[in-house]
């Protein structure tokens, strides 16, 4: 059974930083490109960043470019999202999934709230 478990969210002030982690199980992690997604209240889920299987290629949504960094450790079956210079509009539930997500692989996500 494939499972993605996100962690690392929380409440942070504008300008602060958080590092999200997503631990994968039940798949051969290293053969899949991975993505971080987010869903804000009342909005559709959107792709924030994605990373290639080996980690050499990354891409970001314009809204987070220069502030967020996606990385992965295939030995630990884990993908990370370093988020710096956080803004209130980054408030959302953050999820990881394959890049080209599968509906049956969504986890619980981790809540990120940016507020003073």
NULUMFI-747943 format. One record per residue (C-alpha): residue in one letter; residue number from 1; x, y, z. Coordinates in nm, 4 decimals. Example, Ala and Ser with C-alpha at 12.3 -4.5 7.8 and 13.67 -1.06 7.14 Angstrom:
NULUMFI-747943
> rest,nr,X,Y,Z
> A,1,1.2300,-0.4500,0.7800
> S,2,1.3670,-0.1060,0.7140
END
This chain:
NULUMFI-747943
> rest,nr,X,Y,Z
> X,1,0.0000,0.0000,0.0000
> X,2,0.1442,0.3343,-0.1082
> X,3,0.1577,0.5964,0.1629
> X,4,0.2885,0.9513,0.1728
> X,5,0.3183,1.1089,0.5173
> X,6,0.3777,1.4822,0.5322
> X,7,0.5166,1.6639,0.8372
> X,8,0.6824,1.9867,0.9425
> X,9,0.3997,2.2347,0.9088
> X,10,0.2992,2.4872,1.1697
> X,11,0.2309,2.8492,1.2494
> X,12,0.4986,3.0951,1.1423
> X,13,0.5219,3.4719,1.1141
> X,14,0.5579,3.6425,0.7769
> X,15,0.9191,3.6261,0.6661
> X,16,0.9809,3.3053,0.8573
> X,17,1.0867,2.9621,0.7397
> X,18,0.9662,2.6046,0.7586
> X,19,1.0979,2.2761,0.6258
> X,20,0.8423,2.0177,0.5207
> X,21,0.9168,1.6480,0.4887
> X,22,0.7290,1.3738,0.3082
> X,23,0.8125,1.0114,0.3815
> X,24,0.7074,0.7574,0.1197
> X,25,0.6410,0.3886,0.1635
> X,26,0.5036,0.1121,-0.0529
> X,27,0.6651,0.2363,-0.3746
> X,28,1.0045,0.2280,-0.5402
> X,29,1.0529,0.5935,-0.4548
> X,30,1.3576,0.6571,-0.6706
> X,31,1.1810,0.5880,-1.0007
> X,32,0.9204,0.8605,-0.9576
> X,33,0.9386,1.2337,-1.0062
> X,34,0.7789,1.3922,-0.7022
> X,35,0.5863,1.7084,-0.6365
> X,36,0.4714,1.9283,-0.3531
> X,37,0.1189,2.0608,-0.3830
> X,38,-0.0907,2.2939,-0.1702
> X,39,-0.4544,2.3751,-0.1216
> X,40,-0.5678,2.6981,0.0361
> X,41,-0.9200,2.7413,0.1758
> X,42,-1.1695,2.7826,-0.1040
> X,43,-0.9123,2.7185,-0.3749
> X,44,-0.8138,2.4254,-0.5904
> X,45,-0.5036,2.2245,-0.5143
> X,46,-0.2020,2.3553,-0.7040
> X,47,0.1461,2.2289,-0.7854
> X,48,0.4106,2.4230,-0.5955
> X,49,0.7306,2.2456,-0.6979
> X,50,0.8475,1.9229,-0.8543
> X,51,1.1728,1.7310,-0.8720
> X,52,1.3073,1.4684,-1.1077
> X,53,1.3747,1.1085,-1.0070
> X,54,1.7411,1.1675,-0.9314
> X,55,1.6940,1.5187,-0.7993
> X,56,1.8958,1.6962,-1.0653
> X,57,1.6030,1.8894,-1.2128
> X,58,1.3571,2.1070,-1.0240
> X,59,1.0758,2.3423,-1.1192
> X,60,0.8681,2.5890,-0.9221
> X,61,0.5445,2.7810,-0.9472
> X,62,0.6089,3.1483,-1.0136
> X,63,0.4542,3.2373,-0.6789
> X,64,0.7263,3.0528,-0.4828
> X,65,1.0266,3.0794,-0.7130
> X,66,1.3315,3.2047,-0.5280
> X,67,1.1771,3.1350,-0.1872
> X,68,1.1105,2.7586,-0.1850
> X,69,1.3528,2.4741,-0.2519
> X,70,1.2528,2.1146,-0.3212
> X,71,1.4982,1.8316,-0.2610
> X,72,1.4938,1.4578,-0.2089
> X,73,1.6882,1.1802,-0.0419
> X,74,1.6212,0.8557,-0.2251
> X,75,1.8056,0.6542,0.0388
> X,76,1.5489,0.7744,0.2925
> X,77,1.2474,0.7685,0.0574
> X,78,1.1859,1.1304,0.1525
> X,79,1.1188,1.4543,-0.0317
> X,80,1.1606,1.7945,0.1331
> X,81,1.0347,2.1469,0.0812
> X,82,1.2386,2.4277,0.2347
> X,83,1.0208,2.7369,0.2541
> X,84,1.1780,3.0751,0.3246
> X,85,1.0417,3.4300,0.3279
> X,86,0.6947,3.2960,0.3918
> X,87,0.3962,3.5132,0.3113
> X,88,0.0362,3.5012,0.4368
> X,89,-0.0696,3.3818,0.0909
> X,90,0.1412,3.0679,0.1430
> X,91,-0.1113,2.9556,0.4047
> X,92,-0.2469,2.6184,0.2920
> X,93,-0.2402,2.2461,0.3497
> X,94,0.0687,2.1066,0.1801
> X,95,0.0798,1.7611,0.0232
> X,96,0.3301,1.5520,-0.1629
> X,97,0.2516,1.3078,-0.4424
> X,98,0.4006,1.1835,-0.7614
> X,99,0.4492,1.4521,-1.0232
> X,100,0.1422,1.3699,-1.2243
> X,101,-0.0383,1.2863,-0.9034
> X,102,-0.2425,0.9781,-0.8395
> X,103,-0.5747,1.0415,-0.6696
> X,104,-0.5373,0.7364,-0.4478
> X,105,-0.1990,0.8500,-0.3151
> X,106,-0.3032,1.1739,-0.1409
> X,107,-0.2103,1.1788,0.2268
> X,108,-0.3379,1.3927,0.5121
> X,109,-0.1104,1.6825,0.4309
> X,110,0.0490,1.9253,0.6740
> X,111,-0.0995,2.2636,0.7613
> X,112,0.1120,2.5744,0.7085
> X,113,-0.0230,2.8982,0.8517
> X,114,0.1605,3.2252,0.7961
> X,115,0.0278,3.4948,1.0242
> X,116,0.1429,3.7611,1.2640
END
